Every structure is written in C-alpha cells, then in structure tokens.
Amino acid sequence: MKFSDIDFSALSRMMSSMSDEEKERLNTMAENMMENMKSEPESEEETDFYAHFGISETEYADLPGQVLDQIEAASDLEQYYEDVTESDFSASVVFLSKAVLNMARHYHAKIYQDALDLPKFANPKTTVLYDYYYPLLDEDHIHKLSDEGLGESSLWINHRNMLQQIYMALNRAEYDFINYETLQGIKSILFDQKGLLRIKDLI
C-alpha cells in the first residue's frame, strides 16, 4: 500500500465514532507496539563452526569442501537446539557421520581398492560407512595395510574403533534418539581426539 492510498478521512470518521475509552485503548496498544519494536534485542550472531567445535581453521583448511559443509550443518543444528538440551540431536550426528563417510571416501577408498583388493571401492560414491568399518574387523587386512606402509596397525585399530562408534551412533540417529550427552561424546571422538583428521593422516 502507498502512503497516498490511505483514506485519512475514513480513519478520522472511525476515530470520531470511538468512545474515549476505546481511543485510549488503541493509543496504548500502538505505544506498546512501538516500545516492543525499540526494545527487541538484535538476533545473536551465530558462532562459526570452528569456534563452536573448538577446532583450528588452519588444521581443517584443506579438507574437502563437502566435509566442511557437513561439519558446519552439524554445528548449526546443535546451536539451534542447544538451549533445550532434552531435544533430539540426531540431525547433528547424521551430518557428522556424513562428514566421516566423505572423508573415508576421499582418502581411503583407493587404499581399500588397491591394498586390500576390494573392487567395490572403485566407485566411492556408492560406499557407505559400514563398508569402511567391516574390512577392518579382519586383522589380516590391518596387518596388510601396515605392511604396505599405510600406517601402524595400532592406528588402524584406533580408526576401526572410531568408525564403530560413529556407525552405532548413526544407527541410533536414524532409528532412535540422540541425547545431548551422546552428541558431546561423538564430538569428542571426532574433534578433541582428532578422529576426523586421523582419517587423512593415516595415508
């Protein structure tokens, strides 16, 4: 509506027909609306995901963009719900699991295909998280990776344990409920213990 479209004569007639009490009520309502608009706090700036997860931007700078996007999505979702800690944080866990999967696809698919002679990894886009966990249940595979100079056996065992915990959390996120404490545990594994970065460092 344009300013010139306002029928001030109609407004005047309407005001004239009101009782003093109605006019006072209308004025009070308008004043309250103006006060609320003035006092409404500016929306808080969202903490970026590096600060939120307590990680160094430099350390994560060369990770695939898709992985960083998924970490950011997990951060945004946690911050959205963090004031209500009894909320279901499954969505954040799903995005963190996607970040792990895409790290594995990017850095490990070729290793699994060549060093372990597993042809299904020729097309990483079709692989799922369990595909990277299951071969490591075979100790011979772990020793083979170590013999190929692709990291010590103990590091692959630690990686396998990390994948197991992420995979279990992902299943719970898909079919059950993820509480705030569980999410904090997953974040600790991936960021405090550098489980995500170790995927890259293993090769």
Secondary structure as UniProt FT lines:
FT   HELIX           3..5
FT   HELIX           8..16
FT   HELIX           20..39
FT   HELIX           49..53
FT   HELIX           57..60
FT   TURN            61..62
FT   HELIX           65..81
FT   TURN            82..83
FT   TURN            85..86
FT   HELIX           90..107
FT   HELIX           109..114
FT   HELIX           119..122
FT   HELIX           124..126
FT   HELIX           129..133
FT   HELIX           134..137
FT   HELIX           139..147
FT   TURN            148..149
FT   HELIX           153..175
FT   HELIX           180..187
FT   HELIX           188..192
FT   HELIX           195..201
//
